[in-house]
Amino acid sequence: MTKGEIVVGLDGSPEAEQALRWAVREAGLRQTGVRAVLAWAAAGPASDGSRPPPATSPEHPRWTAQWIVNDVLGRVRDDEPAARIVGRTVFGPAVRMLLAESAGAEMLVLGAHGTGRAAPMLTGSVSLACAHGAGVPVVVVRGPAARWEGGAVVVGVDGSPASLDALDWAVREAELRSARLRVVHVWTPPPVSADGRPTDVDALRHAARGVLDEAVRPYLAGARAGTGVEPVLIGAGVSRALIDEAARAQLLVLGARGRGGFDGLLLGSTGSQCVSYADCPVVIVRRSAQPRSPAAGGPERIEARST
């Protein structure tokens, strides 16, 4: 594994190829390379490679896996001749092998669904499982390619350490893309208080505004031209609001677990819903062991706006 490399999961599906093309563009921004990995799960004796083994041979999946990698990389290299891409096939269960391959990588990039020509090696469930288990940021590529370079980078925050790590990551990503950053905090007022009296909606809204202001405050100093941060406060259901925001974004960034998560639920229901239904690439950022520190430069301006 080359330090800083972006790992992509392949399976021969159009969604996996789209994920590879997204990763190539991301690698260009980060001045790094891409490793495209296809995991296959049928064993057999080695082939000399001079001709395909018969379809009945246990070696056939091994040859097919390498053919898929070469085929996809060939098309992508034709369109992106300057891209630094290497292909790799590995034997074993898709989730376990992709997590192992991505250890120490810059990120792991996957297609939203997989319907591989050899076998359904990367399905939506595999993408979700990797988002739950990876120790690096996981990107699930969704939506049309035309949207990858337009719109804002959106990050959801709720005051949890995981969401603040996601905000750190999103600030740096917005700077790489010279994109606006929308920092979204969603609050959902209950209909009544615990004792049956009407809820003090204004107090809850004020508390929610405090969470949002506290999240963006570290980025107010050290303005950097070309990057704007827009705090957005929304009163609605959390998953629905973030999915709506993603419809106008080039990227949606979330922490692996927010305040609503349980210890055993590493991704959280909001992250799972967004990975499954958002209409743009979704990044799940794992909680970092490093202390939080604002990215160098910070935002050019803060434009408070409530919805």
C-alpha positions as CSV (number, residue, x, y, z in Angstrom):
1,M,0.0,0.0,0.0
2,T,1.4,3.4,-1.1
3,K,0.8,6.0,1.5
4,G,-2.0,8.4,0.5
5,E,-3.3,6.0,-2.2
6,I,-7.0,5.8,-3.0
7,V,-8.5,2.3,-3.1
8,V,-11.5,1.5,-5.2
9,G,-13.6,-1.7,-5.2
10,L,-14.3,-3.2,-8.6
11,D,-16.8,-5.9,-9.6
12,G,-17.4,-5.3,-13.3
13,S,-20.6,-3.3,-12.8
14,P,-21.2,0.1,-14.3
15,E,-21.5,1.5,-10.7
16,A,-18.0,0.3,-9.8
17,E,-16.6,1.8,-13.0
18,Q,-18.3,5.1,-12.1
19,A,-16.7,4.8,-8.6
20,L,-13.3,4.4,-10.3
21,R,-13.8,7.4,-12.5
22,W,-14.7,9.5,-9.4
23,A,-11.6,8.2,-7.6
24,V,-9.4,9.2,-10.5
25,R,-10.7,12.8,-10.4
26,E,-10.2,12.8,-6.6
27,A,-6.7,11.5,-6.9
28,G,-5.9,14.3,-9.3
29,L,-6.9,16.8,-6.7
30,R,-4.8,15.1,-4.1
31,Q,-1.8,14.4,-6.3
32,T,-1.9,10.7,-5.5
33,G,-2.6,7.4,-7.2
34,V,-5.5,4.9,-7.4
35,R,-5.5,1.2,-6.6
36,A,-8.4,-0.7,-8.2
37,V,-9.1,-4.0,-6.3
38,L,-11.4,-6.8,-7.4
39,A,-12.1,-9.5,-4.8
40,W,-13.2,-12.9,-6.1
41,A,-14.2,-16.0,-4.1
42,A,-13.6,-19.2,-6.1
43,A,-10.3,-21.1,-5.8
44,G,-8.5,-23.1,-8.5
45,P,-5.1,-23.9,-9.9
46,A,-3.1,-21.2,-11.6
47,S,-3.4,-20.7,-15.3
48,D,-0.5,-19.8,-17.6
49,G,-2.6,-17.0,-19.0
50,S,-2.2,-18.1,-22.7
51,R,-5.9,-18.8,-23.1
52,P,-9.0,-18.7,-21.0
53,P,-9.7,-21.8,-19.0
54,P,-12.9,-23.7,-19.8
55,A,-16.1,-22.4,-18.1
56,T,-16.3,-25.5,-16.1
57,S,-12.8,-25.1,-14.7
58,P,-12.5,-23.9,-11.1
59,E,-9.8,-21.5,-12.4
60,H,-12.3,-19.7,-14.6
61,P,-13.3,-17.0,-11.9
62,R,-9.6,-16.2,-11.4
63,W,-9.2,-15.4,-15.1
64,T,-12.5,-13.6,-15.3
65,A,-11.6,-11.4,-12.4
66,Q,-8.3,-10.3,-14.0
67,W,-10.1,-9.7,-17.4
68,I,-12.6,-7.5,-15.7
69,V,-9.9,-5.4,-14.1
70,N,-8.0,-5.0,-17.3
71,D,-11.1,-4.2,-19.3
72,V,-12.3,-1.4,-16.9
73,L,-8.8,0.1,-16.4
74,G,-8.3,0.2,-20.2
75,R,-11.5,2.3,-20.7
76,V,-10.7,4.6,-17.9
77,R,-7.1,5.1,-19.0
78,D,-8.3,5.9,-22.5
79,D,-10.3,8.8,-21.0
80,E,-7.8,9.8,-18.3
81,P,-4.3,9.1,-19.8
82,A,-2.5,11.0,-17.0
83,A,-4.2,8.9,-14.3
84,R,-2.0,6.8,-12.0
85,I,-4.0,3.6,-11.7
86,V,-2.9,0.1,-10.8
87,G,-5.1,-3.0,-10.8
88,R,-5.2,-5.9,-8.4
89,T,-7.2,-9.0,-7.9
90,V,-7.4,-10.7,-4.5
91,F,-9.0,-14.0,-3.4
92,G,-11.4,-13.9,-0.5
93,P,-14.7,-12.4,0.7
94,A,-15.3,-8.9,-0.7
95,V,-15.8,-7.0,2.5
96,R,-12.9,-8.6,4.4
97,M,-10.5,-8.1,1.4
98,L,-11.5,-4.5,0.7
99,L,-11.1,-3.6,4.3
100,A,-7.7,-5.2,4.4
101,E,-6.6,-3.6,1.1
102,S,-7.7,-0.1,2.2
103,A,-5.9,-0.1,5.6
104,G,-3.7,2.9,5.7
105,A,-5.2,4.3,2.4
106,E,-6.4,7.9,1.8
107,M,-9.9,6.5,1.4
108,L,-12.0,3.6,0.1
109,V,-14.3,4.3,-2.8
110,L,-17.2,2.0,-3.8
111,G,-20.1,2.0,-6.2
112,A,-23.6,2.3,-4.8
113,H,-24.6,-1.1,-6.1
114,G,-22.9,-4.0,-7.7
115,T,-24.1,-6.6,-10.2
116,G,-20.8,-8.1,-11.4
117,R,-20.5,-10.1,-14.5
118,A,-18.7,-12.9,-12.7
119,A,-20.7,-12.7,-9.5
120,P,-22.5,-10.1,-7.3
121,M,-19.2,-9.3,-5.5
122,L,-20.0,-5.7,-4.6
123,T,-23.6,-5.2,-3.7
124,G,-25.2,-2.4,-1.8
125,S,-24.9,-4.4,1.4
126,V,-21.1,-4.7,0.8
127,S,-20.8,-1.0,0.4
128,L,-22.7,-0.5,3.7
129,A,-20.6,-3.1,5.4
130,C,-17.4,-1.4,4.4
131,A,-18.8,2.0,5.5
132,H,-19.5,0.3,8.9
133,G,-16.1,-1.4,9.2
134,A,-13.4,0.6,7.5
135,G,-10.8,2.6,9.4
136,V,-10.5,5.2,6.6
137,P,-13.1,7.5,5.0
138,V,-15.4,5.5,2.8
139,V,-17.0,7.1,-0.3
140,V,-20.1,5.6,-1.8
141,V,-20.4,7.1,-5.3
142,R,-24.0,7.9,-6.3
143,G,-25.6,10.3,-8.7
144,P,-24.7,11.5,-12.2
145,A,-21.0,12.2,-13.1
146,A,-22.0,15.7,-14.3
147,R,-22.6,16.7,-10.7
148,W,-19.2,15.7,-9.4
149,E,-17.7,19.2,-10.0
150,G,-20.7,21.4,-9.3
151,G,-22.6,22.6,-6.2
152,A,-21.4,22.8,-2.6
153,V,-19.8,20.2,-0.3
154,V,-22.3,19.5,2.4
155,V,-21.4,18.2,5.8
156,G,-23.9,17.2,8.5
157,V,-22.9,18.1,12.1
158,D,-24.7,17.4,15.4
159,G,-21.9,18.4,17.9
160,S,-20.6,14.8,18.3
161,P,-16.9,14.2,18.0
162,A,-17.5,12.1,14.9
163,S,-19.4,14.8,13.1
164,L,-16.7,17.4,14.0
165,D,-14.1,15.1,12.5
166,A,-16.3,14.9,9.4
167,L,-16.4,18.8,9.4
168,D,-12.5,18.9,9.5
169,W,-12.4,16.5,6.5
170,A,-15.1,18.4,4.6
171,V,-13.3,21.8,5.0
172,R,-10.1,20.4,3.5
173,E,-12.1,18.8,0.7
174,A,-14.0,22.0,-0.1
175,E,-10.6,23.8,-0.3
176,L,-9.3,21.1,-2.8
177,R,-12.4,21.6,-4.9
178,S,-12.6,25.4,-4.5
179,A,-16.2,24.8,-3.5
180,R,-18.6,26.3,-1.0
181,L,-19.1,24.4,2.2
182,R,-22.6,24.0,3.7
183,V,-22.4,23.0,7.3
184,V,-25.9,21.6,8.1
185,H,-27.3,21.0,11.6
186,V,-30.8,19.4,11.6
187,W,-33.0,19.6,14.7
188,T,-36.4,17.9,15.1
189,P,-38.7,19.4,17.7
190,P,-40.9,16.9,19.6
191,P,-44.6,17.7,19.4
192,V,-45.0,17.9,23.2
193,S,-42.7,17.9,26.3
194,A,-42.3,14.8,28.5
195,D,-45.1,16.1,30.9
196,G,-47.5,16.8,28.1
197,R,-47.1,20.6,28.0
198,P,-46.3,22.3,24.7
199,T,-42.6,22.3,23.7
200,D,-40.6,25.5,23.9
201,V,-39.7,25.5,20.2
202,D,-37.8,28.7,20.4
203,A,-35.5,27.4,23.2
204,L,-34.9,24.2,21.2
205,R,-34.1,26.3,18.1
206,H,-31.8,28.5,20.1
207,A,-30.0,25.4,21.4
208,A,-29.6,24.0,17.9
209,R,-28.2,27.3,16.7
210,G,-25.7,27.1,19.5
211,V,-24.5,23.6,18.3
212,L,-24.1,24.9,14.8
213,D,-22.2,28.1,15.9
214,E,-19.9,26.1,18.1
215,A,-19.1,23.7,15.2
216,V,-18.1,26.4,12.8
217,R,-16.4,28.8,15.3
218,P,-12.9,27.3,14.9
219,Y,-13.0,28.1,11.2
220,L,-13.8,31.8,11.6
221,A,-10.2,32.9,11.9
222,G,-7.6,32.8,9.1
223,A,-9.7,33.5,6.1
224,R,-8.7,31.8,2.8
225,A,-9.9,33.2,-0.5
226,G,-12.0,30.9,-2.6
227,T,-13.7,28.9,0.1
228,G,-16.9,30.0,1.8
229,V,-18.6,28.3,4.7
230,E,-22.4,28.6,5.0
231,P,-24.0,27.4,8.3
232,V,-27.5,26.0,7.7
233,L,-30.0,25.3,10.4
234,I,-33.0,23.1,9.4
235,G,-36.0,22.0,11.5
236,A,-37.0,18.6,10.0
237,G,-36.3,14.9,10.0
238,V,-32.5,14.4,10.0
239,S,-32.1,11.8,7.2
240,R,-34.7,13.5,4.9
241,A,-33.1,16.9,5.3
242,L,-29.6,15.7,4.5
243,I,-30.9,13.7,1.5
244,D,-32.6,16.9,0.3
245,E,-29.4,18.8,0.7
246,A,-27.5,16.2,-1.2
247,A,-29.8,16.8,-4.3
248,R,-28.0,20.1,-4.8
249,A,-24.5,19.1,-3.7
250,Q,-21.4,17.5,-5.3
251,L,-20.5,15.7,-2.1
252,L,-22.2,14.8,1.3
253,V,-19.9,14.2,4.2
254,L,-21.0,12.5,7.5
255,G,-19.4,11.2,10.6
256,A,-19.5,7.5,11.2
257,R,-21.8,7.9,14.2
258,G,-23.6,10.9,15.6
259,R,-25.3,11.6,18.9
260,G,-28.2,9.3,18.1
261,G,-26.0,6.2,17.6
262,F,-25.6,3.2,20.0
263,D,-22.2,1.7,20.8
264,G,-22.8,-1.2,18.6
265,L,-24.1,0.8,15.6
266,L,-20.9,2.1,14.1
267,L,-22.5,3.9,11.1
268,G,-25.9,5.0,12.5
269,S,-29.3,5.1,10.9
270,T,-28.8,8.6,9.4
271,G,-25.5,7.5,7.7
272,S,-27.1,4.3,6.4
273,Q,-30.1,6.2,5.0
274,C,-27.9,8.8,3.2
275,V,-25.6,6.1,1.8
276,S,-28.6,4.3,0.4
277,Y,-30.7,7.2,-1.0
278,A,-28.6,10.4,-1.4
279,D,-28.3,11.6,-5.0
280,C,-24.5,12.5,-4.8
281,P,-21.4,10.7,-3.5
282,V,-21.5,10.2,0.2
283,V,-18.4,10.2,2.4
284,I,-18.5,8.4,5.8
285,V,-15.6,9.7,8.0
286,R,-14.4,7.4,10.8
287,R,-13.7,9.0,14.2
288,S,-10.0,10.0,14.2
289,A,-7.6,9.3,17.1
290,Q,-6.0,12.7,16.6
291,P,-7.2,15.8,18.4
292,R,-9.4,18.1,16.3
293,S,-7.7,21.1,14.8
294,P,-9.1,23.4,12.1
295,A,-7.6,23.1,8.6
296,A,-5.1,25.7,7.6
297,G,-6.7,28.8,6.1
298,G,-10.3,28.2,7.2
299,P,-13.3,29.8,5.5
300,E,-13.4,33.1,3.6
301,R,-16.7,34.1,5.2
302,I,-19.6,32.9,7.3
303,E,-23.1,33.5,6.0
304,A,-25.6,32.4,8.6
305,R,-28.8,31.2,7.1
306,S,-31.7,29.3,8.7
307,T,-34.2,27.2,6.9
